[in-house]
Amino acid sequence: MTALLGLATRLGLARLMLITGTRSEVGDLAEFIDAGFAGGVDLVQLRDPDADPDTLLAALRVLRDVGYRYQGLVSVYESGALAEKFQADLLHLSERGEKAAAARGHLHKWGLIGRSCHSRAQIEVAVADPDVNYLTVGPVYGGLPVGDAGLGLIQHAAKVAPPSDPKSKPWFAVGGITAANLDEVIAAGARRIAVSRAITDADDPEAAAMALKDRLRHVWNEDPAMQGLTLKLFQN
């Protein structure tokens, strides 16, 4: 468990989530994650379906050790048992994962639960669930039939959970987001994003993260409502 307090506040202030595997094939996880956090990543979610539990646990410990220096958050994906063994601060559930109320039993009392949402209905259910603390919304680009994904899904999330409303749960747009299309995602209403290849495939992960974070930071700084949210979060 992270020793620092204020997990909910740190999550509320988070703008950039990185989704990564263990990087076992190249063996550079610590260096890569350090570059990501240095570039402005706020939250790292470990997701690697090919890795065994011991490998995942070892990788999570690396993420926590590096992230501690940056006050970065680390999220376990899907596995309540792994989250419990790791003493995770965050557990992210898939759209078909176990109920959040049950998953909460795997976390310490300050732990936070996320939920993947791929449809308008899933967003509304997650927003209404008192045991869900944050959402990912997407895919924005590719992955699902047109009509229940894409920028329209982001617009719906922004309507039911306005990012600047302190009462709204934080949500991250996800799916194919890059520096080239980020402005479209922002225009649709997103103020937080989750990316994978935009950083994991970059020749310079720190620079890639910095470019994304700087654009998000600019939007927050230029929006009085987001400035107000930041102030309220710091006062909590």
Residue pairs with C-beta under 8 A, 6 or more apart in sequence:
1 87
1 88
1 89
1 108
1 110
2 64
2 68
2 73
2 74
2 89
3 68
4 10
4 71
5 110
6 236
7 73
7 89
7 90
7 110
7 111
7 112
8 110
8 112
8 133
8 236
9 233
9 234
9 236
10 42
10 71
10 73
11 43
11 73
11 90
11 112
11 133
11 134
11 170
12 170
12 229
12 233
13 42
13 230
13 233
13 234
14 42
14 43
14 73
14 170
14 192
15 40
15 42
15 191
15 192
15 193
15 213
15 216
15 217
15 220
16 40
16 41
16 42
16 43
16 192
16 193
16 194
16 195
16 209
16 212
16 213
16 216
17 41
17 42
17 43
17 44
17 45
17 136
17 172
17 174
17 192
17 193
17 194
17 195
18 36
18 41
18 43
18 44
18 45
18 194
18 195
18 196
18 199
18 200
18 209
19 44
19 45
19 47
19 174
19 194
19 195
19 196
20 32
20 33
20 36
20 44
20 45
20 46
20 47
20 196
20 199
20 200
21 46
21 47
21 48
21 50
21 51
21 200
22 29
22 46
22 48
22 51
22 55
22 56
22 59
23 29
23 32
23 59
23 200
24 51
24 55
29 59
29 62
29 63
30 62
30 65
30 66
32 200
32 205
33 44
33 62
33 63
33 66
33 67
34 66
35 204
35 205
35 206
35 209
36 44
36 199
36 205
36 206
36 209
37 44
37 66
37 67
37 69
37 70
37 72
38 70
38 206
38 209
39 199
39 205
39 206
39 207
39 208
39 209
39 210
39 213
40 209
40 210
40 212
40 213
40 214
40 217
41 72
41 199
41 209
41 213
42 72
42 73
43 72
43 73
43 74
43 75
43 90
44 63
44 67
44 72
44 73
44 74
44 75
45 74
45 75
45 77
45 90
45 92
45 194
46 56
46 59
46 60
46 63
46 74
46 75
46 76
46 77
47 77
47 78
48 55
48 56
48 59
51 59
53 79
53 81
53 82
56 79
56 82
57 82
57 85
57 86
60 74
60 76
60 82
60 86
60 88
61 86
63 74
64 74
64 86
66 72
67 73
67 74
73 89
73 90
74 88
74 89
74 90
75 88
75 89
75 90
75 91
75 92
75 114
76 82
76 83
76 86
76 88
76 90
76 91
76 92
77 92
77 94
78 92
78 93
78 94
78 97
80 91
80 98
80 102
80 103
80 105
80 106
81 106
82 88
83 91
83 103
83 106
83 107
83 111
84 106
84 107
87 108
88 106
88 107
88 111
89 107
89 108
89 110
89 111
89 112
90 111
90 112
90 113
90 114
91 103
91 106
91 107
91 111
91 112
91 113
91 114
92 113
92 114
92 115
92 116
92 136
93 100
93 103
93 113
93 114
93 115
93 116
94 116
95 115
95 116
95 117
95 118
95 122
97 103
97 115
97 116
99 131
100 113
100 115
100 129
100 131
100 132
101 131
103 113
103 131
104 111
104 113
104 131
107 113
112 133
112 134
113 131
113 132
113 133
113 134
114 132
114 133
114 134
114 135
114 136
115 122
115 126
115 129
115 132
115 134
115 135
115 136
116 122
116 135
116 136
116 174
117 123
117 126
117 135
117 136
117 137
117 157
117 171
118 138
118 139
118 144
118 148
118 149
118 153
119 148
119 149
119 153
120 148
120 153
120 156
123 135
123 137
123 153
123 156
123 157
123 160
123 161
123 171
124 160
126 132
126 135
126 169
127 135
127 160
127 161
127 168
127 169
132 169
133 169
133 170
134 169
134 170
134 171
134 172
135 157
135 161
135 169
135 170
135 171
135 172
136 171
136 172
136 173
136 174
136 194
137 153
137 154
137 157
137 171
137 172
137 173
137 174
137 190
138 149
138 153
138 154
138 173
138 174
138 175
138 176
138 194
139 149
139 150
139 174
139 175
139 176
140 149
140 150
140 151
140 153
140 154
140 173
140 174
140 175
140 176
140 177
140 181
140 185
140 188
141 150
141 175
141 176
141 177
141 181
142 175
142 176
143 149
143 175
143 176
149 175
151 184
151 185
151 188
152 188
154 173
154 185
154 188
154 189
154 190
155 188
155 189
157 171
157 173
157 189
157 190
158 188
158 189
158 190
159 189
161 168
161 169
161 171
162 168
162 189
163 170
163 171
163 189
163 190
163 191
163 192
163 226
163 229
164 191
164 223
164 225
164 226
164 228
164 229
165 229
166 229
166 232
166 233
170 192
171 190
171 192
172 190
172 192
172 193
172 194
173 185
173 188
173 190
173 192
173 193
173 194
174 193
174 194
174 195
177 185
177 193
177 194
177 195
177 198
178 195
178 197
178 198
179 198
179 208
179 211
179 212
179 215
182 193
182 212
182 215
182 216
183 215
185 193
186 215
186 216
186 219
191 216
191 219
191 220
191 223
191 226
192 216
193 212
193 216
195 212
198 208
198 212
199 205
199 208
199 209
199 212
202 208
219 226
220 226
220 227
220 230
221 227
